[in-house]
Amino acid sequence: MKKLIAVCFCLCICLGVNAQKSVPEIKVGSNLYCTAIVSGQEFPLLLTVKTLSAPYSMAWSVEGYGDGSFETSAKAFESGDQFAQVSQPALGVTKLNDNQTFFTISKAAFKSLSDTKSFTYSGAKFKLKTPESAAVKINGKDADTFHVISEDGKMEFWILNNADFPLIVQSSGLATDIIVTEIK
């Protein structure tokens, strides 16, 4: 009987470990394999983390279109409150304003989300969506994300639970929506 209880206990622990959501490691050189959606059309998009210190830089590449990068200032990464609205990015380096971020939210917005379950960005208030409707999969695993929705219901984001790099891994309602499927 003791062996049966021990086996059941071990099985419960193993199932609990497998049920945990993952937070993919993001470091300099990480490649984010994505689908970009512009006006209903889907395009394969590769994002590459170039720097994780000021200015924060993320390169992008779309086969057949070109490549470039977005630079986010230290001020924007810490306390920005605007999304860089991109429908057709400029080739080369795009330096964002001191209040704009590219496919991340600022650390201040992430702290507000963690503490109060809401934040304001680009003039819209976002609240944690409960109950969670669908998990986001990255690298074939459920990702640990905050699922937020704007008060008017027009925008939704799944934000990686990572205070150091609060990456939006899926969006709905932007000029360009992005779905991250793999991070290597």
C-alpha positions in Angstrom: 0.0 0.0 0.0 2.8 2.4 0.9 4.4 1.7 -2.6 1.1 2.6 -4.3 0.8 5.8 -2.4 4.4 6.7 -3.2 3.9 6.0 -6.9 0.7 8.1 -7.0 2.5 11.0 -5.2 5.4 10.9 -7.7 2.9 10.8 -10.6 1.2 13.9 -9.2 4.5 15.7 -8.9 5.4 14.8 -12.5 2.1 15.9 -13.9 2.4 19.2 -12.0 5.8 19.9 -13.4 4.6 19.2 -17.0 1.6 21.5 -16.5 3.7 24.5 -15.7 3.9 27.2 -18.4 7.2 28.1 -19.8 9.0 31.5 -20.3 11.4 31.2 -23.2 14.8 32.7 -22.6 15.4 35.9 -24.5 19.0 37.0 -25.0 21.1 38.8 -27.5 20.9 36.8 -30.7 17.6 35.2 -29.9 15.6 34.6 -33.1 11.8 35.0 -32.9 10.0 33.2 -35.7 6.7 34.9 -36.3 3.7 35.4 -38.6 2.9 39.1 -39.3 -0.6 39.9 -40.3 -1.2 43.1 -42.3 -4.6 43.9 -43.8 -5.5 40.2 -43.5 -2.4 38.9 -45.3 0.1 36.7 -43.5 3.8 37.1 -44.0 6.7 35.1 -42.4 8.7 37.4 -40.1 12.0 36.9 -38.4 12.8 39.1 -35.4 16.2 39.0 -33.9 17.2 40.6 -30.5 20.3 42.7 -31.3 20.8 44.4 -27.9 19.3 44.1 -24.5 20.8 47.4 -23.3 20.2 51.0 -24.3 19.4 51.5 -27.1 17.4 48.3 -27.2 17.4 47.0 -30.7 15.4 44.4 -32.5 16.1 43.5 -36.2 13.3 42.4 -38.5 13.4 40.5 -41.8 10.6 39.7 -44.3 11.7 37.6 -47.2 11.0 39.4 -50.5 10.5 42.7 -48.8 13.7 43.6 -46.9 15.1 44.0 -43.4 15.8 46.6 -40.8 15.7 47.2 -37.1 13.8 49.2 -34.4 15.8 51.0 -31.7 14.0 51.7 -28.4 15.6 54.2 -26.1 16.3 53.4 -22.4 13.7 56.0 -21.4 11.0 54.3 -23.6 11.9 50.8 -22.4 11.6 51.9 -18.8 8.5 54.2 -19.0 7.2 54.4 -22.6 3.5 54.5 -23.1 3.0 54.3 -26.8 3.2 51.5 -29.4 5.2 52.1 -32.5 2.4 51.7 -35.1 4.0 49.9 -38.1 2.2 48.7 -41.2 5.0 48.9 -43.7 8.4 49.3 -41.9 11.1 51.4 -43.3 14.2 49.6 -44.4 17.3 50.2 -42.3 17.3 51.5 -38.7 14.1 53.1 -37.3 14.8 55.0 -34.1 11.6 55.2 -32.0 10.5 58.2 -30.0 11.3 58.3 -26.2 7.8 57.1 -25.4 7.5 54.4 -28.1 8.2 50.7 -27.9 8.2 48.0 -30.6 6.4 44.8 -29.7 7.1 45.1 -26.0 5.5 47.2 -23.3 7.7 49.3 -21.0 8.8 48.0 -17.6 6.6 50.5 -15.9 3.5 49.2 -17.8 4.5 45.7 -17.0 4.8 46.6 -13.3 1.4 48.2 -13.4 0.0 45.0 -15.1 1.6 42.8 -12.4 0.5 45.0 -9.5 -3.0 46.2 -10.6 -3.9 43.8 -13.5 -4.1 46.8 -15.8 -2.1 49.4 -17.7 -2.6 52.2 -20.2 -0.8 52.3 -23.5 -1.4 54.5 -26.6 -4.3 56.1 -24.9 -6.1 52.7 -24.3 -6.6 51.1 -21.0 -5.9 47.3 -20.9 -7.1 44.9 -18.3 -6.2 41.3 -17.6 -8.7 39.0 -19.4 -10.2 36.5 -17.1 -10.9 33.7 -17.5 -8.1 33.0 -19.8 -9.6 31.7 -23.1 -6.7 30.1 -25.0 -3.0 29.4 -24.2 -0.3 30.7 -26.5 2.2 28.1 -27.6 5.8 28.9 -28.2 8.3 26.2 -29.1 5.3 23.8 -28.8 4.8 24.6 -25.1 2.2 26.7 -23.3 3.9 30.1 -22.7 3.5 32.0 -19.4 1.7 35.1 -20.6 -0.7 37.8 -19.4 -3.7 38.0 -21.7 -5.0 41.6 -21.8 -7.8 43.3 -23.7 -8.5 47.0 -24.2 -11.6 48.4 -22.6 -13.2 48.9 -26.0 -12.5 45.3 -26.9 -10.6 46.3 -30.1 -7.1 45.2 -29.1 -5.8 42.1 -27.4 -2.2 41.1 -26.4 -0.5 38.1 -24.9 2.5 39.5 -23.0 5.3 37.2 -21.9 5.6 37.1 -18.1 9.1 38.5 -18.1 9.7 41.7 -16.2 13.1 42.2 -17.9 11.8 41.9 -21.4 7.9 42.1 -21.5 7.5 40.9 -25.1 4.2 40.9 -26.8 4.1 37.3 -28.2 0.7 37.7 -29.9 -1.5 40.6 -30.8 -4.9 41.4 -32.3 -6.1 44.8 -33.4 -2.9 46.6 -34.4 -1.9 47.8 -37.9 0.5 44.9 -37.9 -0.3 42.0 -35.7 2.4 39.5 -34.9 2.2 35.9 -33.6 5.4 34.5 -32.2 5.6 30.7 -32.7 9.2 29.9 -31.9 12.1 31.5 -30.0 15.6 30.1 -30.5 
